[in-house]
């Protein structure tokens, strides 16, 4: 008998039984081995290992878009911080964002 994962052996025993087919232990073992091998090679046989998953492609695109938007927001915040610092006559390092407000360190 071939050594297969118990999951595939149970599957190979139950399906024929449900169809009214009786198999010997050796036949169950061979069927389980064949099923296990087919599942292991399914991606290769169907070409899934070469075709990009559209969900992963979309997730990667959205992650890049989010990264770009965050960078754009940080750059905009830096511009506003520099402008407020110039107008207020304080160093940009003394300004910080608190929610939707820009505050000066040491002032409420």
C-alpha positions, 0 to 999 in steps of 0.5 A: 500500500502507498503512503498517503495523507489520511485526508486523501485516504478518507476521501478515497474511501467515502466517495466510492462508498457513497456511489455504492462501489466497494473497494479493497484496501489496496484500491483505496490506497491507490485511489488516494495516491492518485487523488493526492498527486492530482491535487498537488499538480493541479496548479501546474496542469491548469497553468495557474502557476503562470497566470497572475491571480487577479485579486493579488494584482488588484491588491498590489495596485491598491497598495501602491496607490495607497502608498502614493497617496500617503506620500503625497499627503506627507509632502502636502503637510510638509509644504503647509508646515513650512508655510505656517512656519514662515508666516508665524516666524517659528521653525518648522520643527516647532509645528505639529498637526493635532487632528485638523489643526496645526499647533506650535510646540509649547502653545495650546 
